[in-house]
Amino acid sequence: MAARGPVVVVGAGMSGLSAAIHLAAQGREVVVVEVRDEPGGCCGSADVGPYRFDTGPAVLTMPDVLADTFGAAGEDIENLLPLRRLDPFYRLAFHDGSQLDVIAGAQEMADNVRALCGPGEAARYLRFRRRLGAMFEAEWSSFIDADMTRLRGMARPAALLKLAAAGGFRRLDRFVASQLTDDRLIKAHTFQALYVGLAPHKALAIYSAVAHMDTVGGVYFPAEGGMRAIPAALAAVAEKAGARLRYGVRAERIETDASGVKAVRLDTGERIAADHVVVACDLVRAHQGLLPREAADWRLRRPRYSPSCLVMHIGLDRRLPGHAHHTLHFGRDWKANFAALAAGRPQPDPSLLVTCPKADTTAAPARHATLSVLEPVPNLTSGADWDRLAPRLEQRLLGRLAELGYGNLEDRPRLLFDPPAWERMGHSAGTPFALDHRFGQTAWLRPSGRSRRVPGLHFAGMYTAPGVGVPPALISGRLAAERILGGSR
């Protein structure tokens, strides 16, 4: 069918920009509409005096996915967005005072494990690392990098058998504990379950692939400009490829007729004719007015959201020599913390992810630094009174940072994001992590990337497969573009 108009992409976040690049690079006319005044979506920034903070994702893995997105338009990532591999990827600080630096290289990492846990655990770690690799390989082409808009995309017996043989359908904590014995090392390879919105005893072992991504594949950071440089570079590539990016305009309604998508109506009163539309924004909110009624997806009848987070950004009047870019400070009672979160209560002694992006010299004045601290908290479905709770948790967090050696930060300029703040920014249930990844919201069971009843209507982003995170968002945008380029409405 000949295109009646451009492809309209709603949202200039990672997934929308990825879709725009892949489409424009193949000669399709593309218009991206974004309600904010800049690209990025979840990957934003905020200023407090002379300090600038990344307010979105802090952890970047799988740089090849990002490089491939640039490569789709014939651009070299090294020329536009050079990345720096962090060393260490993480510093893991345990409540007993011990530490483990997660670094590159199998033998080098095994040496660190040996120093912390002994030679027996180091040998077990090397075997476990190979198991992680096997799990990742079993998942990649069939479940992560695959179009799940049809059930047959998931029902591949050979792939399922391979994943089952790797242990993918066990619970994550049991899978890891069957390979490793030191509790600290088990935590080092199961805390990633929080990235998919679940406790380690609730997540499937397939999500050990996340541990493989960041403990084996590595964690990266833009050499200049911080995480906000990623969407800026993607937007520049999309425009160079021919896409038109329109900021400060809201898509209010997608118009359809008997043949499917017809146009997108903007809050300016404009109407953009379209043969295809890619909705790359919060999908639950999109169903509250933007999308036609017939686009309803049964998978969203009872959405189960990930926990949220309390994030404090602090401007420091000093540098922090010797500190890692990412430090994870583990709480004492692992099980009690996850139980509290599942019950909709603040964790009694939460694990904290502290990010000090020393490589971003533009984020703070000379000899100053920025510090960002993330604490998992319940989302808004818990019914908590955040007007009362947020100040209490803020003070507790400041006290915990002082105990951990970051000093008295009471008088430093800071910015706090709590679940109501995330909701005001457009995140349903006050969580920037979208739906959790329980089995019933995984792969084909996650909201579809294509409407079955509205031809030409596609979806991308964290609410669709493969799910949450920068690489999955980029992949979801590419998959939407591939469906459109395939020529089928």
N, C-alpha and C positions, 0 to 999 in steps of 0.2 A: 504494500500500500504506500502510495506517495505521501510524504510528510505534508500536513496542512500548515504547519508552522514550526517554530523552533521547539527543541526539547527544553522544558522549563524545569530547573532544579530549585527546589525550595529549601534554602539553608546553605550557608557557606561555611559549614564546619568541615571536618576532615573527610567525611563520606561524600558530602555534596561536591566538594572541590575535586575529589578523586573521580567521581562520575563525570564532572564537567571536563576534566582533562582528557579522559579516555574518549569521550564523545567528540569533543572539538578536534582532537588530534586525528580523528577519522573523518573529518569534514562535515560533521553535523553542526547545524546552527544551534547554539546553546545560550540560554539566558539564565543566570543564577540570581535569585532574589533573596535578599538577606535583610532581616529587620534591624540588625545592629548596623553600626556605622563602619564596621571593619570585618574582615574575615576571621574565622576561628571557631565560632560556636562555643563549645565547651572549653576550647583551648584559648582562653583569653588572658588579659593582664589588667592590673590595677595599679594606680599610683597613690602613694601616701607621702606627701612632701617630696624629698629627693629620691625616694625609694620606689622601685618598680617591681611588682611581684607577678609571677606566673600563677594564674588562678584556676588553671585546669590541670590536665595530666602532668605528672612530674617524672614519670618513668617511661622512657622510650626504648623499646626493644625491636628486634627484627628490622634493622635498617634497610635490608634488601627490599622489603615491601615498599618502603618509602622511595627508595632508589628506582624501583620498577615503575612507580607512579610517575615520577619525572621522566623516566625513560620512554614511557608511552607517547610522550610528545617530543621525543628526540633530545631531551635535555639531560645533562650530566649533573647528578646531585652534588658532586664535588665542586662544581663551579658556582652553584647557587646556594647550597646549604651544607657546607662541610660539617661533618659530625665528629665528635670526640668521644672515644670509648672511655668510660669512666674506669678508674683504677683506685680503689676496688669498685666493683659493681655496686656492692652494698657493704656496709660494716654492720654486723649483727652483734648487738650488745645484750648479753643475758643478765638476768637479775642476780646471778651469783658473782657478777663482776668480770666474768670471762668474755672474750670477744672472738669473733670469727670474721675475717675479711674474705668475701667472695670475690675471687679473682679469675683472670683468664688462664687457660691451660689446665688440662686434666691432671698432670703430675704436680704442677705448682699448687693447684687447689687441694690435691691429696696431701701435700706436705703441710698445708695449713690445718687440714683435718687431723693429721697425725699429731701435730703440736698441741691441738686442743683435746683430742679424744683418744689418742693412742694408735699404734700401728694396725691393730685389728680392724678398727673402724675405718681407717684410711683405705684398707683393702676392700672392705665392704662398700665404701663410698665409690670406688672406681667401678665396681660391678653395678652398683645402683645407677651411676651416671650412664653406663651403657644401656640399662633398662629405660632410663628416661629418653635416651635417643631413639630407642626402638619404639617407644610409645608415641613420640612426636612424629616419627616417620609414618607410623600406622595411621595417624590422624590427619596429617597435613593435606594430602590430595583428596581424601574422601570426606573429610568433615570440616576442615578449617577453610581450605581454598576451593570449596565446592559450592555450586548453586543448590540451595535447599528449598527451592520454590515448589518442587514436586516430591511426593513421597518416594518415588523411585530413586531420587537423588540420595536418599538415606538408606534405602533397602538394598544394599549391595552385600550379598552374603560373604564374598571373599574378604571385603574390607571389615565387616563386622567380626568375622572369625579371627582375622589378624589382630584386631583391637582387643578382642576377648582373650586371645592367647597372650597378649602383652599385659593383661591384668586391668584393662581399662574400665571394666564395669564393677570393680571392687570399690569400696569406700577409700577415699584418698588417704586418710590417716592410717588405715590398716595396710594399704599397699606400701606406703613408705616405711611403716614400722616392721614390715616383713623383710625389709632390706637393710635397715639401719637400726642400731640399738641405742645410741646416745640420744637422749631426749632433746638436747640442743640441736643436733643435726636433723632430727625429725622436724622440729619447729622450723628450721631453716628451709625445709622443702615442702612445708604444708601451709605456711602463713599466706601463700599466694592464693589460697582458696577465698580469702576476703576480696580479691580482685574480681571474682565472679559472684560475690554476694553471699557466700555460704561458709559455714564452719567446716573445718577439715573432716569432721565425722559425718557431715551431710553431703559433701561434694563427691562426685565420682572421680576415680583415679585418672580418667581421661584428662582432668585438669592439672595433672602433673606436667602436662605440656607447657603450662604457664611457668612452672619452676624451671623447665628446660630452657624456655625463652630467655629468662633473665639470669639464671645462674650458670648456664652453659653458653648460650648465644651472646649474652652480654647486655649491658645497659649503656645507652648513649645519650649525648646531650649536644645541641647545636653549639658550634665553636663560637658563634657570635649571636647575641640577641635573645638568648633563652628560648624556651619552648614556643613562645609566641612567634618566633621566626619561622616555624614550620608552616602554619597556615598562610603567612605572608608570602612565603616562597611558592607554595602551591597556587595561591591566587594569581601571582605573577605569571606562572607557567600557563595556567588556564587562559588568562587574557592573551598571552602571546600566541597561544594555539587558536585563538579566535572567539573564545567565549566572552559574553558580555556579563559583567558582574555589576549588579545594582544594589547599593547599600541604602539602608534607611527606608526601605519599603516592605510592607507586610503582604504576604499572600493571604487573602481573606477567604477565597472559595475556589474550589476546583469545579469547573463546569463540565458536564458530561451530556451525551446524547445516547441514542440507542447503540451507536457503534463504539462508544467508550469515551475517553478523554477528549475534550473539545477545546478548553481554554482555562486560563488561570486569571481570576479577578484580583486586582491589587487594591490596597486601601487608598490609593490615589484616584481610584475610579477607572484606571486603565484595565484593558482586557487583552491578554496576550494569548493568541491562538496557539495551540500546541497539539502535537500528535502524541507526545509522551510527556509525562510528568514524573520526576523523581522527588519524592518527599523525603528529605534528609534532615528531619528535625524530630523533636519529641513526639513519638507516635501516638501516645495516649492523648496529648493535647490536640494533635492534628485531627483526631476523631471527634473533637468537641466543636466543630464548625467548619474547618478547612475542607475536610473530606466529605464526599457524598455519602448518604446513608447506606447505599448498597456496597460501599467499600468495607463495611464492618468485617472484622476478622474474629472468628470464634476463639482464637487463641488469646484474645485480649478481654474475654468476658470476666475473668477473675485474675487480673495481673498480680503477680507476686514480685514485689520490689526488693532490690538489694538494700542493705542497711545504708545509711547516709554517713556523713563524716563532719566533724568539727575541724575546721582548718584555721589556724592562726598564722598570719604573716607578720613578721616583726622586722623593723629596721634596726640594725646594730651599728653602734658607733665605733666598732672595732672589727678586725678580721678574726677568723677562727683557725689559726694554723694547726695543722695536725688532724683536723676533722675531715671526715669523708663527705663526699657530695650527698650521699644517702646513708643515714644511720637508722637502723631499726632497733629501738629499745623495747625489749620484750617485757611484758608484765609478768607478775609472779604466778598467778593462778590462771593458767591457760584455759582450763575447762570452765571455770566460773565466769570468765570474761565472755566466752562465747554463749554460755547459757543466759547471761544477763541480756546480751544483744538480741538473742532469739526471743526473749520475753518482752522486748521493747523497753528495756531499762539501760541507762548508761553502764558501761563496764566498770567494775569496782577498781581495777588496776590495769588500765588499757595499755596495749602495745602502741608505741608512738613511732611514726615515720617522720624523721627530721631531715629536711633537705636544706643544704647550704650550698647554693650554686656558685662556687668560687670562680668558675670559668666565665661566668657572665659578668664581665667588668663594667657593663653599661647599667646594671641594675641598682647600683649604689654609688655614692661619692667615693673618691679615693680614700683608701684605708678604712672604709666602712664595708658592711656586708648585709645580706638579707638572710632571713631564717624563716622557713615554713614548716609548720608542725601539723600533722594529720592524726586525728584520733577517731576511730570508728564510733558511731553513735546510731541510735535507732532513727528510722525515717519517720515521716509525719503520720503514718498509719498507726503509730504507737499511741497517739493521743496525748503525748507529753506536753506539759506547759512550758514552752521554750522561752517565754518571757521571764519565767522564774529560773529555768534550768540553765540557760546559756550563760548568765553571769556567774553562776556557781561553778560550772565546768571551766569557764575561762580562768577563774582564780585558781582552781585546782591544777589546771594545765600550767599556769605560770609557776606555781609552786613545784610541780614535778620537774620542770625545766631547770629550776634553780638547784634542785636536788641532784640532777644529772650533770651539773657542772657548767650550765650555760650562763649562769649569773642571774642577778636580779634584773628582770626585764620589765618590771611594773611601769616604769616611766618612759619606756621606748615607744616610738610610734608604731601602731599595729592596726591590723585589719582582721576582723573575725567573720568567717562564713559558717553559719549554722543551717539546719534544715529549712527554716523559713526563708533564709537568704537564698538558698538553692532554688526554692520554689519560686521566689520572685524573679529569679534569672531564667525561669522557664522549664525547670525540671519537675516532672510529676512526682508526687509523694515526697518532695524535698530531698531527693537523692540524685547526685550526678552520675550514678552508676546504673541507672535504668532498671531493667528486670534482672532478677537473679538467674543463675544458670542451673537450677534444679533440673532433673531429667525432663519434666513436663514443659520446660522452657528452653530446651536445647535442640539445636539442629532443625529438623523439619517441624518440631513442636514449638519453636520460637515463632513469633509473628512473621508471616511470609514476606518475602522481598518483592512479591508481585500480587496485585489484586486479581482474584479469580473471576470476579463479576464485573470489573471495570477495565476493559482492555486499554492498555497504554498507561496504566497507573502502577508505579513502582515505588519501592521503599528502600532506604539505605540508612545505616547508622547503628547505634548500639542496641536498638530494640529488635533488630533483625539478626539473622545468622550472618557471620559467625559469632557476633556478640560484642562485649565491652572491651575497650582498649584502642590505642591508636592503630596498630596493624589491622585488627578486625574491622575497624571503621573504614579504613582505606580499601580493604578487600571488598566490603559490602558495596561501596561505591563503584568499584570496577565491575562487580557482578551485575549491578543494575545496568551499567553501560553496555555490557556484553549482551544482555537480553534485548536491549533496544537495537543494538547494531545487528543482532541476528535477524531483524526485520519483522518479528512477529508482534502483533498487538494482542 
